[in-house]
Amino acid sequence: MTRRHAVALIPGDGIGPEVIDASLEVLEKAARLHGFALDMTRFDWSCDRYLATGRMMPEDGIDQLRPHAAILLGAVGWPARVPDAVSLHGLLLPIRKSFDQFANMRPHRLLPGATGPLKSEAFDILCIRENTEGEYSGAGGRIHVGTPAEVAVETSIFTRRGVERILRFGFEQARRRSGRLASVTKSNAQKYSMVFWDEVTEEVAADYPDVTVSRYHIDAIAARMVMAPETLDVVVASNLFGDILTDLGAAIQGGLGFAPSANINPDRSQPSMFEPVHGSAPDIAGRGIANPVATLWSAALMLDHLGEEAAGRSLLAALSAVTAEGRLRTPDQGGRACTTDVARAVADSLS
């Protein structure tokens, strides 16, 4: 009997539909070659929907997604039309929190043929970002709005459960890789939340004597990612710090067009979500020139998560073969290839 996986597609805004559509041919061929099927359902949730209905997704949107094994998302947001705070809190964050996708994974390395801004090419960093609490908890408010006495309060929330589980997830990843983990805080300045994070790191580390732990302040590790990225392997950080570091990681791996991500529910009791991190790029939307590499790499991570590891490896190998050839480069990489050119070449390289 053919293995079947239900996948929800949320193309979203801007270039999102373009990169998602380009990835479908690749995913369908990978499924055929490796003996499984992807039952894909498309959802039109986006800023267009918000402007038409007042909601980024319907009230029962989470329930509609729940039966799926995974979600593949293109991009969310169109700031000139809908404020980012509306689009983010109306779609992306509710999905992450509702499905307890507490582990955000972003691999950073140069694909063959890709060029980054640094001299070093010998790096392979896996950033693990806490994805459901911390600085993005949404706790706070504003009073006396629009007056000279206006006050805005944003409260970060760190729970022992939340910090411990993201650290354990990071330690498990480090155990599978090089046995090295870097924990990121700013405990010299944030004497409650970040000292707490450091203390939990010490406690969890005792259960992983085979993993070497280094501790960095956010500013120090940002500098290290630029000056000596090859010295880092698994990096674990809070929601805000992880957000910052992963955009830096995207830059050193050649730009946002190369940066995949996975929002993981590790116990698989609810769907996980996979997405490129380049955003909706409204300035190039509709021109067919968006770089699909980040989406295809995210799709490979999705196949791994679905238990189709051979297909995931095959997709990443095909992607690497195309980038190594160097012939098909989208404009963000100084070339003239279109989105579908790159995706079709990856499909042709699959085996």
Buried (B, 14 or more C-beta within 10 A) or exposed (E): EEEEBBBBBBBBBBBBBBBBBBBBBBBBBBBEBBEBEBEBEBBEBBBBBBEEEEBBBEEEBBEBBEEBBBBBBBBBBBBEBBEEEBBBBBBBBBBBBBBBBBBBBBBBBBBEBBEBEBEBEEBBBBBBBBBBBBBBBEEEEEEEEEEEEEEEEEEBBBEEEBBBBBBBBBBBBBBEBBBBBBBBBBBEEBEEBBBBBEEBBEEBBEEBEEBBBBBBBBEEBBEBBBEEBEBBBBBBBBBBBBBBBBEBBBBBBBBBBBBBBBBBBBEEEBBBBBBBBBBBBBEBBEEBBBBBBBBBBBBBBBBBBBBBEBBBBBBBBBBBBBBEEEEBBBBBBEBEBBBBBBBBBBBBBBE
